[in-house]
Amino acid sequence: MSKTILKNEQEIRDFIRGCTLLGTGGGGLEENGVQSLLSELAAGKEISWIDVEDIPDDAITACPFLMGSIAPHTPELIKEMESYDMTKETSLYTEKERIAHSIKELEEYTGKKISAVVPLELGGASTPGCIGAGLATAIPAVDGDYTGRAIPEIPQTTPYLHDKKLWPLAVVDEFGNTSIIKNAMNYRVVERMGKKLSEPAFGLTGDTGFLMTGAEMKQVILRGTLSKCLKVGKMIREANENKTDPIQAIIDTLNGYLLLQGTLTKKETEDKEGYYWGYHTVTGNGKWEGHTIKIWFKNENHICWKDDKPIVTSPDLIVVVQKDTGMPCTNPKLEEGMEVAVIGIPAVEEFRSIKGLGILSAKYFGFDIEYVPIEEAMK
């Protein structure tokens, strides 16, 4: 069996740093992902993943993930939560634990034993949350995911592109409220129903779905992406330690493009419908003086305008990092006055297909912007 083992806290943090970078501003908070895996390490567990080919074709696999808004809780929202007795004192489950309970709920509902878990996406909390939930239920994770980045809606995944079934879906929130979405018309209906379960939870639910055989999983998974995250996160740390340019290292490693460096001068956000929405404006400085970038996000970054002209859109990745260190920034953590760099990275080819662009593009999100691959836009 081919296995990658994260031997210590440094390797765990390297891995999660890479997940956070490829999370494109979403995918959950890095510190929650660290907690998911360090708690398992402290419990004596081996933090690891296995090769996709080590899963038998007739085994049952599942995809555990987080669903809901990543917006910070305002004082007004905290007061509303208290009116429902949803407080720190009544909270039952960490992110990892609610995902783990959703795995158990799906097994109990279907009567099927899950033999491997596959992360839905790459993100600072969502990917390690899946791995940690697998460890908590003695189920290994495989080296791959279904998106190659983070995304706000579950149809934006390779199983959707290949007409695989998402439901039934088990849903467990922080306070132990539990639901099963038994059947649905289509993926977008499941997304809508799932968000309506995460909204009253005032945050993220732990969900498990996408039951597939090992053979089906191998048809749709994006292979090797967990190892890729480990490599990227380690590279950023080592660039800082060696006092080399971490941003250039990111660009070289991921075939990316530096779009602008400057100061985050405006932050406009809204928490609605179970998503974190908004715009970030970055004003260039140094050689970038006189230029601005505006980024629209729905949990993750999806559209980037430079000097009012759209230059990069989903499915390509738009990543914001700290200007001096290259450390990735999630959208809830970005604040006005921060010095940042904006990087564009090519998408995986699966989402550049007609069906992929139909579910993950500026036009899908309601903007009249044609998709142009970043490699062409940068010429």
C-alpha positions, 0 to 999 in steps of 0.5 A, a space after each residue: 500500500 502506498 501511503 503518505 504520512 505527515 510525521 509531525 506538526 510542521 508537516 501538518 501545517 505545511 499541508 494545510 497551508 497548501 490547502 488554504 492557498 488552493 482554497 482561493 479565499 474559501 474552504 474554511 479557516 486554516 486554524 480549524 483545519 490545524 485543530 482537526 488534524 492536531 487533535 488526531 495526532 495528539 490522540 496517537 493517530 497516524 495522519 496519512 492518506 493512501 493512493 487511489 489505486 489501493 482502494 478495491 473497485 468494489 469498496 464503498 467510498 464517500 465524500 464528507 465535507 463542510 457546507 455553509 457560510 464562512 462569514 464571521 459572526 457579528 454581535 447581532 448574529 450572536 444575539 440571535 443564536 442565543 435566542 435559540 440557546 445556540 451558544 458556546 456552552 451548548 455547542 457539541 461538535 468541532 468541525 471534524 466531529 460534525 463531519 465524523 458524525 455525518 459519516 456514521 449517520 450515512 452508514 446507519 441510514 444506508 446500511 453500507 460500510 464506508 471504506 474510504 473517504 474523498 475530500 470534496 475540495 481543497 481548503 484550509 478547513 474542509 480538506 483536513 476536516 475530511 481527513 480528520 473525520 476519516 481518522 476519527 471513524 477509522 476510515 482512510 482518506 485517498 490522495 485526491 479530491 473532487 474539485 482541485 480548489 474550493 467551491 461554494 456549491 456542491 454541483 461544482 465537482 467532478 462527480 456532477 460532471 460525470 453524472 454520479 449521484 450525490 444523495 442521500 446526504 447526511 447532515 449534522 450541525 455544531 449543536 447535534 441537529 441531524 438530517 438526511 436528504 433522502 432524495 432530490 431532483 438534482 444537485 442544485 436542489 440538494 445544494 439549496 436544501 443543504 444551505 437551508 440546513 446550514 443557515 439555522 445552524 448559523 455556520 457550517 454543517 458536516 455533510 457526507 454523500 457521494 456514495 460510490 464504489 471504488 471503481 466509480 470514484 477512480 473515474 472522477 477523482 482528481 488524483 494526487 492533489 493532497 500530495 500537491 498541497 503538501 508540496 506547495 505548503 512546504 515550498 512556501 515555508 522553505 522560501 521564507 526560511 531561505 529568504 527567497 521570494 515565496 510569491 515567485 516560488 508559488 508562481 513557478 510551482 503552480 504555473 501562475 501569474 502575478 496580477 498585482 501587489 498592493 494594499 487592500 483598500 476596500 472590503 465589502 461583505 454580506 452574509 446571506 443564503 448560507 454564503 459569504 459574499 463580497 468584493 475586495 479592492 486592492 490598490 497597487 503600490 511600487 511598480 503597480 502604482 496606478 493600478 487596482 484589482 477588484 475581486 468578487 467572491 462567493 465564499 471563494 474568489 471567482 472574478 478579478 477585474 484589473 483597472 475595471 477590465 475582467 482578466 481572470 474568472 473561475 474556474 481559474 484560481 484567484 489567490 490572495 497572499 501576504 505580500 512579504 511571506 506568500 502566506 495564503 489569506 482566506 476572505 474572512 481574514 482579509 482586512 483593509 490596510 493589509 499588504 497583499 499580492 494577487 495571483 492567478 492560477 490555471 484551473 484543472 482541465 475538467 472544469 474548462 469543458 462546456 459542462 464545467 463552465 456551465 456550473 463554474 464560471 462568471 456567467 453561471 454566477 450571473 455576470 456577463 463575462 466570457 471565460 478566457 483561460 488565464 494563459 490567453 488573458 495574460 498574453 
